[in-house]
Amino acid sequence: MDTLEAARQRSAELEELIVKDPSQFRVLTGDRPTGPLHLGHYFGSLRNRVRLQDAGAEVFVLVADYQVLTDRANDSQSASRLDEYVTGLVLDYLAIGIDPARSVIFAHSAVPALNQLLLPFLSLVTVPELTRNPTVKDEIVHSRQAAVSGLMLTYPVHQAADILFGKSNLVPVGQDQLPHLEVTRVVARRFNERYGPVFPVPDALLSDTPLLLGTDGGKMSKSRDNSIPLSASAEDTARIIRTAKTDSEREIGYDPRRRPEVSNLVLMASLCLGRPPQEMAASLRGRGAAGLKQVLTEAVNDLLTPIRARRAELAADLGYVRSVLRAGNQRAGEIAGRTLAEVRAAMGMDY
């Protein structure tokens, strides 16, 4: 059985366990603050975080501000607008339903004990293991920087510290993130074998949502200006969708391999409306690309209207937003401090 198929089977088992007893799970997830979150984030991960929170799992949401330093596309822009982007992330989290009374929102840079775990964790992996990581290789190949930083190379181990500082045992990921999580699993196993049982070996919870493309038919990305931000106005959303790439065929259909651009718009509409994409395509027969875009615009705006309203309400009280982050930082710091003390004791460094 290949790794992906095994991960899918394990995810199905985990979903059954979540239904039976969600309280046994501590979830770690998060984002880099490099720009506004968009519809791809919402369907790919954000709504799943709210689902797990509402089910009763303990959810930790990381604002990965240190990882902005590894960003290949908007390094200088992200650094200069970091405060704005961090605030925007927290606003988006709260607006989509992350509840600070039940979940912890925190920032990398505010939890020193978490980042201190990077040093012992790096001693547990080899340089070839890091350079073979497919996600790191992709980052290096597509980097727009003159030289690749050491931080980029250690990115998977930093992610291990993110997950293990709180002893998280469940990490929602897309299949492209499985190699990163495998590094975390390796770090946990090797630490436990060398120093004694301290860390759980976390499981991947694979999303069943198909990958959304950008409006240009390429990978949806904050840096490519091909996404629909959650914070976009109804007018901006309509404008973005009007410019979305389709094809020359008159009839609307759902065939992601042969007609990826049209199928992607059908998929967006189906996700917004909670309908199977094939059924969505059938309902649009005879309407053409213009009709598809009109239906999609209405569906997206109907979905995002309450989220936008909540976001605007929150943006009027940034003091509250900052207090949420401060409280989350304090909670994460307390947990990370206890874990670091346990690590130092296990390593014989508690002098």
N, C-alpha and C positions, 0 to 999 in steps of 0.2 A: 504494500500500500504506500503511495507516495505521500510526501509531507502535507501537501495541500488537502488531499482527500482525508488524511488522518485528522487534520485540523478541523475540517468540516464536520466529521463525525463527532469529534470531541465537543465542538460548539453545540451540536444538537443535544448531546448529553447534558451540557451545562445549562442550556435553556430549560430543560426539565427540572434540574436542581434549583434553578432560580425560582421557578413556580412553586416548588415544594418549600424552600426555605431561603429566601433572598438575603436574610440577615447574616448568612455565613460568608458573604462575599464582600470584599473591599475592592473597589474599582479605582483604577488610575487611568485618567485620560487627559488630554489637553491640546493646546495649540501654540504655535509661535505667533507672537504679536507683530505680524508683518503687513497688516492691512485688514480691511473689513471682512468678516465672515460672510459666506455666500450660500446660495441654495444647495450647492454640492455638500458643504459642511453640514447643513441642516439635515439632509436626508442620509448622508453618509455616517454621521456620528452624533450630532447634537440631540436629535429627538430620541436617540437610543439612550443617551445619558439621562434624559428626563424619565424615560421608561424605567430604567434601572433604579433611579432614585425613588420614583413613585412606588415601585414594587417593594422597596424596603432595603435595598443594598446600600452600603456606605460608599458614597461617591466622592472622590477627590479629583478636582479639575485644576490642572496646572497651566498657568500662564508662563510659557517657556521663554522668558525674556533673555536669559543667557544664550539660548540657542539662536537668537537673532544674529549673533556673531558668526554663525556658520552659514547664514543665508546667502545663497549664490546670486540671487537676482537683484535684490534691492538693499544691499548691505548699507550703503551710506544713507539712503532715504529712510530705511527702517530705523537706523540708529538715531537720526535727527528727529524722528517723529515718534520715538518709543513711548513717551508718556501718553500721547494721544492714542496710539494703537493699543496699549495696555488697558486704558480706560474704555476704549471701544469694545475690546474683548469682554471685559466684565459686564458692560452694558448688554451686549448680545447674550451672554450667558443668563443673566437675570431675566431678560426679556423673553427668552424662549422657555423659561420655566425652571431653571436651576434655582433651588431654594436654599439660601445660606443657613437656614435653620436645620436642614437635613444633609447638606453637602458642603464640602470645603473647597473654596476657591482661593488659590494662593499663587505666589510668584516665585520662580526659581531663585532670583537674587536675594530674596528676603529670608531664605532658609539656609544659613551657612552649614549646619550639620549635614544636610542633604548633600551639598556639594563636596563636603569633606569625604564622603564615602567613595567618591570617584578614585581617590588614591589607592586604597586597598583593593578596590575592584579592578583597577588597571593591572595590578600585579597578577591577576588570575587569568588574563587573556594574553595571547601573543600578537605581535605585530602582523604576521601573516593572516591570522584570524580576522583582524580588523580590516586589512586591505582586501580580503576576499569577500567581505560583506557586500552583497549586490547593491544595497541602497547607498552605501558609502561610495562604491565604484561609480554609480550613476551620478552622485553629487560631484565627484571629482571630474568626471568626463564633461559634465555640463556646467562646471564652474566658470563664472565670468571674471573671477579674480585672477590676478597675475600669478599667484601661488596659492596652493591649498594650505590652510592653517592646520596645526596639530589638533585644534579643537574639533575640526570637522572629522578627522580620523577617529577621534575618541567619542564621537557622537553616540554610537550604540551603547557604550559603557556609561556615559552620562545618563542616557535613558534608563539603563539598569538601576542607577541610583534613584532616579525619579520614581520608579516602580517599587523598589525594595525598601526605600527609607520608611515607608508606612506599612511594609509587609503586605502590599496589595497582592491578591491572588487571582484577579481577573482583569484582563486588559482588552477592551474592545479595539479591534484593528481591522484594516483592510488586508487583503492577502499580500499586498506589496510590503506591509510592515512585519510580516512573519519573520524574516531574517533578523530584524532588530530585536524582536521579542525572544528569539532563540538565543541571542547573546545574553539577555537577562537571565534566561533559564540556565544557561551554562554557568554564568557568574554565581547564581544562587547555589547550584549543585556543587560547584568547586569550593565555594566558601564553606558550605556545610561539611564537605568531606575533609577539608583541611583543618577547620577550626571548631567544628561542632555545629549542631543544628540550630540555626538562627533564623533562616529565611524560608518562607514557602517558595515552591517553584511555581510561578504564576502560569495560568492558562490564557490562551488567546480565545476571545469571543469574536468570531468572524461575523461581519455584517452581511445580511442577505440582500442588501440594496445594491442593484447594479450601478456601476460607475457612471456618473454623469459627465458628459463632455461639455466643453465650453461652447459659447454661441458661435465660435468660429470653426467648430468641429475638432479642435485640438483638446489637449488636457485642460480641464477647468482649473484656473489658477488666478490667485489674487494679482500676480505680477503681470499676467498677459492681458488684463482688461477684457476678459471674455466671460465674466461671471455675472450673476445677478446678486448683488449684496443684499443681505437681510435688511440693511438700513436704507436701501434705495427708496425713493418716493415712488408712488404709483405711476407718475409721469415718466420718471427715469426708467422704471421697469418696462413700461410699454415701449419706450425708445430702444432699449437694449434688445428686446425681443424682436422688434421690427427689423433690426439689422442682422438677426441670426441667420446663419447659413442654412440653406435647404438644398434642393437639387432641381433638375429640369423636368422631373416626372409630375404629371398633373395629379394623379391619384395619391392620396395619403395612405401609407402602409407602415407596418412595423417589421423591419428586417434590418437589425443592427449591423450585420455583416455587409450587406449589399448597399444599404442606404443609411449610413451611420448618422448623418446630420438630421434628417427628418425623423428618424427613429428616436434620436436623443430628445427632440422637442416633444414627441409623443410620450416618451417616458417621463419627462418632467411633468407634463399635464396629468398623466396617470397617477404619479406619486402625489401630486397636490390634491387630486380628487379621490384617491383611494380606489382606483379602478385598475384592472389588469391592462397592460399596454395594448394587447391585441384587441381587447374590447374598446379601448379608447380610439384606436386607429379605425376600427369598423364604424364607430359613431361619427367619424369625420369624413367619410367617403363622400366625394363630390364637392367638398369645400375648398380643396386646394391649400397651398401654403399660407395664403392670407387668412383663410378660415382657421387653420391650425394655430397660427400666431395669435389670432384674436381670442380663441378658447384658452390658449396657454396664458395669455396676459391676464385674463379674468381669473383663471384658477390660481395663478401665483399671487395676484393682488388680494384675492379673498383669503388665501392662506396667511399672507404676511401682514394684513391690516391690523389684527390685534397685537401682533408682535411689535410692529412699528409704534402703535399707540402706547404700549407699555414701555418701549425703549425711550420714547419722547418724554414720558412721565418721569422716568428714572434720570434722564439726562438733565432734567431741571433741578435735580438734587444730587450733584456730584459728591457732596459731603457724605451722603449715605453710601454711594458707590465705593468711595475710598474706605469707609468704615468696614464694609463687607470684606474688602481685600485685606485690610489690616487684621481683622479678626481671623480670617483664613490663614494669613501668614503666621499669626501667633499659634494657632492650633497645629499647623503643619510643623512649626518650629519645635513645639513641645514633643510631638511624636518623633521627629527626626533626632532630637537630642537623646531621647530614650534609646532609640535604635543605635545611635553612634556609641553610646555608653556600653550597650550590649556587645557591639562589635569589638570595641576596644578591650573589653573583658575577655571575650573569646580569643582574641589575638594576644592576650597577656600584656596589654598596654595600659591597664587601668592603674597606673602608678601616679 
